[in-house]
Amino acid sequence: MRVGNNSRKFASILVIMALFAPYVLIGFTPTHVQAQSTSGTIVFDMSHGQYSDFIFTGQDAELQFWLEAKGYEVIWAFGGINDTILASAEGLIIGSIYGDEYTFSDAEVQAISDWFNPGNKFLWIGADSDFSGAYINANMSKILTAVGSHVYPEQCSVEDPVSNCEAPYRPVATGYSDAEFVENITADVNATLFHGPTCLYGATGGAEGAGPVDLRTTSIPNVYIVSQYSENAKIVNPDDVPPVAHTVDTTGDFVAMTVEVMAGSHQAGIIAVSGASPYGDYQPMFNSEYYNVTLNGFKLVRQAIDWGMQLAPTYEPVPPLNLIPIIGIIGAVVVIVIMIGFIMKK
């Protein structure tokens, strides 16, 4: 008789669990968002002092020709960055601002954040030294913080007395990663001009100055070093703002460029950061020769853009935490426990 009663209790419990199972299982099943299709549109910012007649008709025109031959649409943004110009873009490249009269407004930063964080976007932020003022990298870091980057430009200058284009403040980066994941970026590249540049530091906290580390000695998940200066490079501080993760007057192969994958609030974007501008500016990384020094930074720029634009659409964004299913699950579990307790008391 006791066995039969326990059997009925057990059967009742199974029925209850079966009734609530769909709610519990659905609550724990992740909702996948399909990767967006790419239209191949890349926006280059020209609204913050990056424009130069000489560069725009030279290196910039050459870069545009190559990208369009690959099938990309190139848009030069002369009227600021906003949601309208970003509406159809999969890529946004922002070179170092040039002139302390330029700054990124809160509205521009918000537009970039709203565009990037949902995922499947490629963002490249080009920095510079703080030789002419901390405003340059302060603006770059403002944007990078808005998208949760783990890499930021240092508040310093990098000079190299050995590997350069006729002056220490025109260092030529000679170190390139051979890691399989980024080999398509660095293939056949061995000399890139970083004119008047800075180096980069890591931020483990995903915001400017949050858990700063030297990327040469501390790795951060999903962050890959692409390029480094030669071992003769030196940290120089031209103003009163000290470097964040490096020491003035030290020498070494400081990090010049990185890429970060699975970036943004939905972990489905790609961020490239470089210590100099890839286009525009006084002299960009894109140069093939400067002061009779042969360079192939144009390959690095082209390959990095192509790599980022091809890879970004492949990620599936991680959906934001939805509290409604969680509350429902908790409620279902509570009801199950109460009903089981009631049955077991009988």
ROLUM-615737 format. One line per 8 residues: number of its first residue (from 1); for each residue y, z negated, x of C-alpha. Coordinates in steps of 0.001 Angstrom, whole numbers, plus 524288, in hexadecimal, padded with zeros to 5 digits. Layout:
% residues N
NUM = Y:Z:X  ... .
END
This chain:
% residues 346
1 = 80000:80000:80000  80927:7FCA4:80B2C  805E7:80972:811E5  80959:81130:805C7  8165C:80A25:8043F  81A02:80CD3:81275  8163D:81B01:8109E  81F5F:81C43:804FE .
9 = 82A51:815E2:80CDA  827E3:81F2C:81829  827D6:82AE1:80F0A  834A9:82670:808F4  83ACC:8253B:8166D  83663:8330D:819EC  83C5D:8385F:80D76  8495D:831BE:81053 .
17 = 84999:836C8:81E3D  8464D:84480:819A8  85167:84448:80FF3  85B6E:84058:81A3B  855DA:84829:8258F  85E07:8547F:822FF  86AAD:84CA5:823C2  866C4:84607:83066 .
25 = 861A7:8526F:836DB  86D37:85AC2:832DA  87659:85069:837F6  87039:850E4:8456B  86F16:85FAB:84632  87A35:86565:84E6F  88273:87007:84862  8832C:87B79:851DA .
33 = 88F1A:8842D:85232  88C6E:89234:855E2  8931F:89755:86214  89EF1:89F7A:85ED0  89F0D:8ADF0:861D5  8A8ED:8B1A8:86C30  8B380:8BBAB:86A17  8B621:8BBBE:878A2 .
41 = 8C48E:8B832:8773B  8CAFC:8B118:88290  8D8B1:8AB5E:881EA  8E07A:8A9A4:88E89  8EC1D:8A07C:88DC4  8F8D4:8A679:8928B  901B0:89D16:88B47  9037E:892BB:895AE .
49 = 908CE:8997F:8A1AE  8FC78:8A06B:8A627  90284:8ADEC:8A4EC  90676:8B5AD:8B0E6  90A45:8C414:8B05C  90386:8C6CA:8BD35  8F6F0:8BFB8:8B9BA  8F689:8C468:8AB99 .
57 = 8F6DA:8D2C0:8AF91  8ED9F:8D03A:8BAE0  8E2DB:8C5F9:8BABA  8E44B:8C2CB:8AC45  8E389:8D113:8A871  8D77C:8D2BB:8B0EC  8D0FA:8C700:8AA85  8D438:8CC18:89CEE .
65 = 8CEBB:8D98E:8A040  8C1ED:8D392:8A4E4  8C08C:8CAAF:89901  8C370:8D5A4:88F6D  8B996:8DE56:89655  8AFA4:8D389:893D8  8B308:8D3E3:88562  8BC22:8C841:88459 .
73 = 8C928:8C857:87D4B  8D437:8C28B:8855F  8E00C:8BC16:87F24  8EBA6:8B78E:88739  8F221:8AC43:88001  900CE:8ACA5:88279  904E3:8A50D:87658  8FDDF:8982D:87837 .
81 = 8F046:8937D:874BD  8ED69:8915F:86661  8E25B:8926E:85C8D  8E664:8A03A:858E2  8E4C8:8A613:86668  8D82F:89E66:86873  8D262:8A204:85B3F  8C9C9:8AD1F:86032 .
89 = 8C84E:8A8A4:86E49  8BBF5:8A3F4:874F3  8C2BE:8A1D8:881F0  8CF9D:89B97:8861E  8D45A:89BB5:8942B  8E036:893B2:897EE  8E5DA:89581:8A572  8EE24:88B74:8AC52 .
97 = 8FB9C:88A02:8A657  906BD:88DD3:8AF3C  913B6:886E2:8AD8A  916CE:87918:8A8FF  91D88:87E81:89CE6  91025:8820A:89791  9072D:878A8:89078  8FC85:87918:88649 .
105 = 90100:873AC:87954  8F897:86A68:87178  8F6D3:87549:8677E  8F1AD:87E94:871F5  8E832:8747D:87738  8E37D:87196:8696F  8E172:8800F:866D7  8D941:88135:87339 .
113 = 8D164:87527:86F9C  8CF01:879DD:861AB  8CAB4:88710:866DF  8C1CA:8822B:871C0  8BB32:875E3:86CD2  8B314:87BEE:861C2  8AB89:88337:86C45  8A7B8:89090:8719A .
121 = 8B46C:89252:87924  8B7C0:894A0:88776  8C3C6:88DDC:88D12  8C8D7:88F4E:89AFA  8D3BE:8867D:89FD8  8DA13:88A59:8ACAD  8E186:87FA5:8B3CD  8EA4A:87EF0:8BFCA .
129 = 8EF41:87533:8C9B7  8F99E:86B60:8C5B0  90262:8701D:8D0B3  90CE3:87411:8C705  90A51:868F9:8BD97  8FFCC:8613C:8B6A2  9033E:86873:8A9FF  8F9D3:8737D:8AD70 .
137 = 8ED35:86BD6:8AD79  8F238:8623D:8A34F  8F2BD:86DB8:899DB  8E56F:872C1:89DF7  8DF62:8653C:89C95  8E579:8639F:88F2F  8DDFA:86F7D:88A7E  8D170:86B96:8915C .
145 = 8D1BA:85DFF:88B66  8D32D:863F4:87DDB  8C63D:86B15:87F97  8BF16:85FCD:88622  8BDFA:86603:89397  8B744:85E70:89E75  8BED6:8658A:8A941  8CD71:86495:8AC57 .
153 = 8D711:8699A:8B68C  8DB0C:85FE1:8C107  8E92C:85B98:8C2A2  8E9FD:860D6:8D074  8EA33:86D1C:8D8A8  8DF3E:872C9:8E0D0  8E21E:87946:8EDD5  8D8EE:87F76:8F7A3 .
161 = 8DD99:88202:90590  8D1BB:88A6C:908AC  8CD28:89205:8FCB0  8D98D:897CB:8F6F5  8E232:8A3A7:8F523  8EBDD:8A185:90034  8F01B:89405:8FB7B  8E91E:88715:8F89B .
169 = 8EE7D:886B9:8EAB7  8E742:8937C:8E7EF  8D94D:88E96:8E9C9  8CDBA:8979F:8E842  8C20B:8913F:8E1A3  8B594:89430:8E926  8AB6E:88BC9:8E243  8A40E:8913B:8D67B .
177 = 898E2:88B64:8CEDA  88BA1:891E1:8CFAC  8866E:88A37:8C40F  87EAA:8932A:8BB36  8868A:88F73:8AF2F  8936D:8947F:8B4CD  88E8A:89EE1:8BE24  893E8:8A9B2:8B579 .
185 = 8A180:8A40A:8B790  8A0CB:8A2E4:8C650  898B8:8AF01:8C98A  89E50:8B649:8D558  8AA49:8AD6D:8D617  8AE04:8A71D:8E2FC  8BCE9:8A6A7:8E39C  8C66F:8A32F:8D8AD .
193 = 8D4E8:8A096:8DA2A  8D966:893B7:8D43C  8E80D:894D0:8D645  8EF1F:887C3:8D726  8E3CE:88132:8D014  8DE45:8740F:8CCBA  8D03A:86F55:8CC5A  8C8A9:869D0:8C0DE .
201 = 8C336:85C71:8BD71  8B929:85833:8B37C  8BBE6:84F40:8A7F6  8AF77:848D8:8A321  8B6B9:84406:8970C  8BA63:851AF:89274  8C920:84FA3:8933D  8D3B0:85036:89DA0 .
209 = 8D1D5:84512:8A73B  8C63B:83F74:89FC5  8BBF3:83B98:8A9BD  8C10D:8443B:8B4C7  8B746:848A1:8BF0F  8B65E:851E1:8CA88  8ADE4:85D00:8C59A  8A82C:85F0E:8D329 .
217 = 8A16E:851E8:8D2BD  89FEE:84F0B:8C432  899DD:858AA:8BACB  89D35:8591E:8AC57  893A2:85E8B:8A242  89663:86CBD:89E88  8A0CC:86E54:8A933  89E10:87849:8B3EF .
225 = 8A5B4:87A59:8C064  8A8C9:888C9:8C215  8B15E:88921:8CE2C  8B621:8802B:8D90A  8C048:880E4:8E3CA  8BBE4:88122:8F1EA  8B8D2:87469:8F902  8C632:87582:8FF96 .
233 = 8CDC0:873F2:8F2E5  8D718:8686F:8F22E  8DCC1:8604C:8E716  8EB9E:86064:8E774  8F467:858ED:8DE1C  9021D:85EAF:8DCFC  90762:85520:8D2E0  9068C:846FF:8CE41 .
241 = 8FB0E:8495B:8C522  8EE8E:84599:8CC7B  8E1A7:84CE8:8CB3D  8D811:84753:8C163  8CAF3:8482B:8C854  8CE6A:84CB9:8D614  8D581:846EB:8E1B2  8E16C:84D0C:8E7F7 .
249 = 8DF59:852D3:8F599  8D084:8535D:8F457  8C98E:8600F:8F76C  8BD9D:8666F:8F188  8B7F1:870F8:8E8E9  8BEDF:86C89:8DC8D  8BB0D:8729C:8CF98  8C328:87E8D:8CBED .
257 = 8BCA6:88323:8BF55  8B2CC:87E37:8B560  8ACB7:8820F:8A879  8A870:878A5:89DEC  89EC4:87C58:89351  89BB7:875C8:88652  8A9E6:87188:885F3  8B2B5:86DC2:87AA8 .
265 = 8B076:864A0:86F41  8A517:86CE8:86A54  89F84:86ED9:8780B  89F40:87D94:876F0  8AA6A:882C0:87F40  8AC99:88667:88D7F  8B806:881C6:895CA  8BB9C:8875A:8A307 .
273 = 8C59A:88032:8AB64  8CB52:88560:8B805  8D50B:88029:8C1EB  8DD1E:88C8F:8C0DC  8DFF0:896DD:8B69A  8D62C:8A207:8B4A5  8E0F2:8AB72:8B047  8EFCE:8AC86:8B012 .
281 = 8F742:8A1E2:8B75D  8FCFE:8A42D:8C4EC  8F008:8A8EF:8CA97  8E376:8A7B3:8C2AB  8D566:8A566:8C67E  8D2F4:8B39C:8C2BE  8D875:8B8CD:8CFA5  8D059:8C20F:8D7D7 .
289 = 8D934:8C0F4:8E3C5  8E487:8B87F:8E7F6  8EB77:8B869:8F528  8E0FC:8C1B8:8FA22  8D61E:8B82C:8F6B3  8CB12:8BE83:8EF15  8C7BC:8B717:8E2A9  8BE67:8B8D6:8D754 .
297 = 8C384:8AEDC:8CDAA  8C4A9:8B9F5:8C3DB  8B5D7:8B991:8C2E5  8B5F7:8AAF0:8C068  8C012:8AC48:8B590  8B978:8B7C9:8AEF6  8ABE5:8B201:8AFEA  8B026:8A492:8AB39 .
305 = 8B6C9:8AA39:89F2A  8AB36:8B2F3:89C06  8A1AC:8A7AC:89E0D  8A964:89E8D:89549  8AB72:8A88F:88A9E  89D08:8AC2A:88A75  897E9:89E3A:88AB4  8A12E:89748:88154 .
313 = 89C30:89DE3:874DD  88E24:899C0:877C1  89018:88B35:87573  88D30:884AB:86882  897AD:87A87:865C8  89307:86C96:863CE  89743:868D0:85604  8A0B1:85D65:854CE .
321 = 89B3D:85061:85050  89A4C:85040:84187  89A39:8426A:83C49  89663:84626:82E63  88818:8497B:831A8  8874A:83D73:83A4D  88C0E:834A8:82F5C  88265:83B38:8263E .
329 = 8773D:838CF:82FBF  87ACC:82A81:83124  87B77:82929:82269  86E3D:82FB9:820AF  867F9:826E6:82ACF  86DA3:81ABB:8243B  86872:81F0C:816F5  85B0A:821B4:81CC3 .
337 = 85A77:81463:8233B  85EA1:80D7B:816B9  854AB:814BE:80E54  849B6:81284:81806  84D0F:80417:81889  84CE8:80357:809B2  83F91:809F4:808E3  839AC:8015F:81371 .
345 = 83DCD:7F507:80C19  835FF:7F908:80025 .
END
